[in-house]
């Protein structure tokens, strides 16, 4: 069944890979991120390959912008079936570095961004009596490691919100939490703290391709309406964490 899928953080990494995979599966995708030049190139590539993609600049920390993004899916494709809340940041540092601005950024993007996505998509899906919200977290939603306390706190929050939404959904709206282990992405490249950056380089010695996480998302989306895949944890086979 062809679905209309909105993806946040679609300019790179898991978001980009998910857009490619879901479009290849025949779904229509709306891509959102701040880097519109990347969205434009990705959308053009998907359409040239026979898929259906459009894009809109999106800042998930702005609730009004996220509502407009969801509205754009309806305007472009007539409805919204799947909302993938993928956008996030990972500026790791030890707590005693007191990187308060980075803590705020993670809370705004990783937690509020997901809540904004839910707040925008849920009323639309409730009105239709159907829909699917996919939240992307991390193995950091299950474990805590040095330099990642605030990041893990944000991912724990996404896990809690996802489970709460599932319990409240009444079966009309499916909810899936996808928690990847170490995945090839640009997130680690943006770590400013030298201690955290060095630790992450070692941690990322074994990493999943983003396409593996996209495959997990596609699996959840492809299930029939009466099947709700609640949680998927995807790790590199050779990783202990």
N, C-alpha and C positions, 0 to 999 in steps of 0.2 A: 504494500500500500504506500502510495506517495504521501509524504508528510511535508509540512512546512516547518522548517527548523530555524530558529534564531540562535546564533552562537556569539557569545561575548568573548573578547580576547582572541579574535579570529585572525589576527595579523601574523601570528607566528606559533611555533610549538604545537601543543595539543589542539588548540583552536583551529589552526590552519589545517592540520592533518585531519581533523574531524570534518571540516568543511569539504575537503577533497573526497574523503571516504563516503560521507553521506550523500554528496552530489553524485558520486559514481554509482551509488545504490539507487538513484532515481529520485531522491528527495530534493525539494526546492529549499535553498539555504539563503538566509539573510545574515550577512557578516557585519559584526560590530567591533570597533577598536578605535583608538585614537590616531593610529598611523594610517591615514586614508590612502596614501600612495600604495601601501602594501595591499590593502583591501581591494583597491581598484585593479591591481595586477592579478591578484588571486581570482577575483570575480571574472575578469576577462579570460583567464586561463580555463576556468571551469566552464564558462559559456562556450568557449571555442571547442571544448572537448564534447559538447553536446549536453552539458548539464544546465541547471538553472540556478543562477546566483545573482544576488544584488548586495549592496553594502550601504552602510551609513556610519558616519563618525559617531563614536560612542564613548562617553566617560561614565563608567559604572558607579562612580562615587556621587554622581548627580542623579537623584531619583527622578527628576523631571525628564532628563535626557533618556533614562532607561524606559520610562513610559512612552516617550516618543518613538523609541526604537521598536518596542512591541507594537505600537500603533502602525508603524511603517510596514510591519509584516502583514497586517490585515489589509492595508492599502495596496500593497504590492501583489499579494497572493490570495487575499480573501479571507485568510484565517491564520491562526498560529496553533500548531499541534505540539511542538516540542520547544522548550526553552532550555538551552545549555548555558548554565552559569559557570563560565570557565575562567574569566579574567582574574588575574591575581599577581601579586608581587612577592619577592622573597629576599629582602635586604637583611640578611642575618647578621647578628652581632651578639657578643656576651651582654648579659643584662647590665654589668657594671660599666659598659661603654655609654650607658644612658642615652641611647640614640632615640630620644622621645619622638622626634619627627618621623623617623622610620617606623617606629611602633604605630604611630597614628596612621601612617600610609598603609600599613598592612591591615589594620582594623578597617580603614575606610574601603580599601579595594577588596580584600578577601572576605570580610564579614558583611559590611554594609552593601558591598556590590552584589553579593548573593541575595541579601534581603531585598534590595531594590529590584532585582530580577524577579523574585517571587512576588513582590507587591505589584509589579507591572503585569506579570503573566497570569497570576492566579485568578483575578476577576474575569479575565477574558475566557479562560478555560472553564471556570465555574459556569459562566453564562452558556457555554456550549455543552456542558456536561461531560467534557472529555479533555484530556491533555496529558502532557508528560513533562515534568521538570527534572532535569539532570544537573546535579551539582558536582563540580569537580573539586575534590579536596586533595588529600595526600596521605601517605602512610604516617605523616605527622599528625593525623587525626587520631592515631592509635598509640603513638609513642612520642617521647620527648627526648631531645638530644641537646648537648651543649651548643650554645650560640643560636639555638632555634626555639627558645622558650616562647617568645611572643608569636612567632610564626605557627608553632604547634598549637598554641592557645586559639589562634584564629581558625586553624583547621579543625580542632575539636569543636569549635562553635558551629562550623559548617555541618559537621556530622550531627550535632545535636539538633540543629534547625531542620535538617533533612529528615531525621527520624520523627521529630514532632510534626512536621508537615505530612509525612506518610500516615501517621496515626490519625490525623485530623481530616485526611482527604476524603474519607468515606467511599473510596474506590473509584471516584470519578476522575481524579487526577493521580496518575502514577508518579512515583518519586524514586529516583535512582541516585545513589551516591557512588561516584567512581573515585577511588583513592590510589593514584599511581605511586610507585616507588620512584627511585631515581630515573629521571626521563631526560632525554636530550632536549634542551631548550635554552633560551636566552636568560632565564631567571638567574642562574648562578653567575653569569657575566656581570650582573649589576650589583653584586655584593661589594660594598665599599670597605667594610672592616677587614683588615688584612688577616686576622686570626681566623675569622669565619670563612674568608675566601680560600685560605690554604686548606682548612678542614674540608670544605666542600669539594675542592679539586681531588682530594684523596677519596672522598665519599663517592664521587662520580666516576671512579675508574671503571665501574660496570654500570651501564645505563641502558634503559629501554629506548627504542626509537619511538617518537611521538605517534607513529602509525599504529603501534601496538595498543596504545591507550584509545586511539580512535576506533580500533576494531572492537574494543570492549564497549565503548559507547554505542557503536552501531548494533552490537548484539542486543543490548538492552532496548534500544529503540525498535528493533525489528520484531520483538515479541508481540503476540496477539494482545488485544486490549485487556483480556482477563488475566494476563500474566504481568506481574510487577516485579522486576528484578531490583531488589532493594539496595544491595551493596555489592560492589566489585572492588577487590584489592588486586592490583596488578604490579608485580615486582619482577625485576630481572631474575632469571633462574639461579644465577650464580651469586646473587646478593643475599647477605645474611640479614639485612635490614629492610 
